[in-house]
Amino acid sequence: MADRHAARGMGCEACHAANDKTRPVRKDACLKCHGSYEAMAKRTEKVVPNPHFNHYGDRDCTTCHKGHQQSVVSCNACHQFDLKTP
């Protein structure tokens, strides 16, 4: 994900609070650009199943989306969905 953001001209400070790369990125940093969790569910409404509309509810983005490593489909801990997570 970091490379995707960098390619769009975003520096580390766009996601890392106070440019502190030792602390994890929090959901509020993601939602500053990506809108509310409900808006993300709307954006992915045609994905089956919709990863942003699930029985866990409003999750932390980094549960699935990883900035500097391969992202995961956390739902696959219990299910087997063929989803691609950026």
C-alpha positions as a Markdown table, in Angstrom:
| # | Residue | x | y | z |
|---|---|---|---|---|
| 1 | Met | 0.0 | 0.0 | 0.0 |
| 2 | Ala | 2.8 | 2.4 | 0.7 |
| 3 | Asp | 4.0 | 2.2 | -2.8 |
| 4 | Arg | 0.5 | 2.9 | -4.2 |
| 5 | His | 0.2 | 6.0 | -2.0 |
| 6 | Ala | 3.7 | 7.2 | -2.9 |
| 7 | Ala | 2.9 | 6.8 | -6.6 |
| 8 | Arg | 0.0 | 9.2 | -6.0 |
| 9 | Gly | 2.4 | 11.8 | -4.5 |
| 10 | Met | 1.6 | 11.1 | -0.9 |
| 11 | Gly | 4.5 | 11.2 | 1.6 |
| 12 | Cys | 4.8 | 9.1 | 4.7 |
| 13 | Glu | 3.3 | 11.9 | 6.8 |
| 14 | Ala | 0.0 | 11.5 | 4.9 |
| 15 | Cys | -0.6 | 8.2 | 6.8 |
| 16 | His | 1.8 | 8.3 | 9.7 |
| 17 | Ala | 0.8 | 10.7 | 12.4 |
| 18 | Ala | 3.5 | 13.4 | 13.0 |
| 19 | Asn | 5.6 | 11.4 | 10.4 |
| 20 | Asp | 6.4 | 8.9 | 13.2 |
| 21 | Lys | 6.9 | 5.7 | 11.2 |
| 22 | Thr | 7.4 | 3.7 | 14.4 |
| 23 | Arg | 3.7 | 4.0 | 15.3 |
| 24 | Pro | 0.9 | 2.1 | 13.5 |
| 25 | Val | -1.4 | 3.9 | 11.1 |
| 26 | Arg | -4.8 | 4.4 | 12.6 |
| 27 | Lys | -8.1 | 4.2 | 10.8 |
| 28 | Asp | -8.8 | 8.0 | 11.2 |
| 29 | Ala | -5.7 | 8.6 | 9.0 |
| 30 | Cys | -7.2 | 6.4 | 6.3 |
| 31 | Leu | -10.7 | 7.9 | 6.5 |
| 32 | Lys | -9.3 | 11.4 | 6.1 |
| 33 | Cys | -8.9 | 10.5 | 2.4 |
| 34 | His | -11.1 | 7.5 | 1.9 |
| 35 | Gly | -14.2 | 8.8 | 3.6 |
| 36 | Ser | -16.3 | 7.1 | 6.3 |
| 37 | Tyr | -16.4 | 3.3 | 6.8 |
| 38 | Glu | -19.9 | 3.5 | 5.4 |
| 39 | Ala | -18.6 | 5.2 | 2.3 |
| 40 | Met | -16.0 | 2.5 | 1.8 |
| 41 | Ala | -18.8 | -0.1 | 2.1 |
| 42 | Lys | -20.7 | 1.8 | -0.6 |
| 43 | Arg | -17.6 | 1.8 | -2.9 |
| 44 | Thr | -17.2 | -1.9 | -2.5 |
| 45 | Glu | -20.9 | -2.8 | -2.6 |
| 46 | Lys | -20.5 | -4.9 | -5.8 |
| 47 | Val | -17.7 | -7.0 | -4.3 |
| 48 | Val | -19.2 | -10.3 | -3.0 |
| 49 | Pro | -18.9 | -10.6 | -0.1 |
| 50 | Asn | -18.5 | -6.9 | 0.6 |
| 51 | Pro | -15.4 | -6.7 | 2.8 |
| 52 | His | -16.5 | -3.4 | 4.3 |
| 53 | Phe | -20.0 | -4.6 | 5.2 |
| 54 | Asn | -19.4 | -7.6 | 7.5 |
| 55 | His | -20.5 | -9.1 | 10.8 |
| 56 | Tyr | -17.5 | -7.5 | 12.5 |
| 57 | Gly | -18.7 | -4.0 | 11.7 |
| 58 | Asp | -16.4 | -1.0 | 11.6 |
| 59 | Arg | -12.9 | -2.5 | 11.7 |
| 60 | Asp | -9.5 | -1.0 | 11.8 |
| 61 | Cys | -8.3 | -0.7 | 8.2 |
| 62 | Thr | -4.9 | -2.2 | 9.0 |
| 63 | Thr | -6.6 | -5.5 | 10.0 |
| 64 | Cys | -6.5 | -6.3 | 6.2 |
| 65 | His | -4.6 | -3.4 | 4.5 |
| 66 | Lys | -0.8 | -3.5 | 5.3 |
| 67 | Gly | 1.3 | -0.5 | 4.4 |
| 68 | His | 4.7 | -2.2 | 4.1 |
| 69 | Gln | 3.9 | -5.9 | 3.6 |
| 70 | Gln | 1.4 | -8.0 | 1.8 |
| 71 | Ser | -2.2 | -7.2 | 2.6 |
| 72 | Val | -4.5 | -10.0 | 3.9 |
| 73 | Val | -8.1 | -11.0 | 3.8 |
| 74 | Ser | -8.7 | -11.3 | 7.5 |
| 75 | Cys | -12.1 | -12.9 | 6.9 |
| 76 | Asn | -10.2 | -16.0 | 5.5 |
| 77 | Ala | -9.2 | -16.9 | 9.1 |
| 78 | Cys | -12.7 | -18.5 | 9.2 |
| 79 | His | -14.0 | -18.3 | 5.7 |
| 80 | Gln | -12.5 | -19.0 | 2.2 |
| 81 | Phe | -13.3 | -16.0 | 0.1 |
| 82 | Asp | -11.6 | -15.3 | -3.2 |
| 83 | Leu | -11.0 | -11.6 | -2.5 |
| 84 | Lys | -8.0 | -9.5 | -3.5 |
| 85 | Thr | -6.9 | -6.9 | -0.9 |
| 86 | Pro | -4.8 | -4.0 | -2.1 |
